[in-house]
């Protein structure tokens, strides 16, 4: 098969969550274990960091990968979903997996696909592990898919487990309380392996403490060990002053991910680096500063308060659940602008009414949808938004919607594209 035929086979043959939703999820790791057995267990041939969480795990994964690359380690990075190119999911030192490997791997594992009928995600996890083993990497940063305990990635024994935070998302799969969601995410905590929790709330603190205690896993809560004392924007950089518990000197970090929500992710990254240093990984302050200041360039991360146009400013952000949208609105309120234009598309299984209730009534809205079956119809989204007091017009796709917003916006206005990873991925 050609590469194009291979991708078409993977997208159409295998159940894919981004297209059909929860029907694509296999709620155990049996298939992944079987696939990796078929491949002679490549996940045992490299070291790793495992990252779960409701929001921020993608940013944390990319920042850590950038720091490890800056420290001279050959670094694998597995994330999901992709924005434009399937190969974004699997990278080594910022370079996407080779097309030839994708094709050869799919041909090699086809008998197992026919026998096991795995999901798209299960196959991509096995592909990533096989590629990282082939590349003889030093370490891989592995982001979970949805949960943790039953996630396909949860067959690794990492150097460190990281859980960024817990919020309301994927309740149909993970549970209808923050405690239940935290329990699923805590499933990545392993026996005697340190775990870093980015931030806790009263409902999740005992869940994490119990899980860590049961596994004899040293527990570090990043938000209690460091504090972002101050921040400012300068030339598309976020500059953050960080204080360390029981130390008088503060450190200044420059991030090329300029969203203010990255201040929380930064604390998680810094504590994870401290844990890696304790385990003998050669990471110094210079590596950390370099990785943070060049994370996008080193890893190819997009869609996190990503400015793609000036006058008017157009921002892409993959915020797609209530907590993410709250953080996005906080950023909008702190940004200089005359009027706000929001290009919005969502998927059906999110808390649509709750998210709409958070959005500003003063913005102009451009309702649209990604070209996937999970996307909510733009006309239905407009009707729900109207009930929430939000007014706007319907557009057939995101690029037409952006063109409409640019025509209406003044040079000092702000245009935000948000609501779905898949919507942002279709921006040309």
Buried (B, 14 or more C-beta within 10 A) or exposed (E): BEBEEBBEBBEEBBBBBBBBBEEBBBEEBEBBBBBBEBBEBBBEBBBBBBBBBBBBBBBBBBBBBBBBBBBEBBBBBBBBBBBEEBBBBBBBBBEBBBBEBBBBBBEEBEEBBEEBEBBBBBBBBBBBBBBBBBBEBBBBBBBBBBBBBBBBBBBBBBBBBBBBBBBBBBBEBBBEEBEBBBBBBBBBBBEEBBBBBBBBEEBBEEBBBEBBEEBEBBBBBBBEBBBBEEBEEEEEBBBBBBBBEEEEEBBEBBBBBBBBBBBBBBBBBBBBBBBBEEEEBEBEEEBBBBBBBBBBEBBBBBBBBBEEEEEBBBBBBBBBBBBBBBBBBEBBEEBEBEBBBBBBBBBEBBBBEEBBBBBEEEBBBBBBBBEBEBBBEBEBBBEBBBEBEBEBBBBEBBBEBBEBBBEBBEEEBBBBBBBBBBBBBBBE
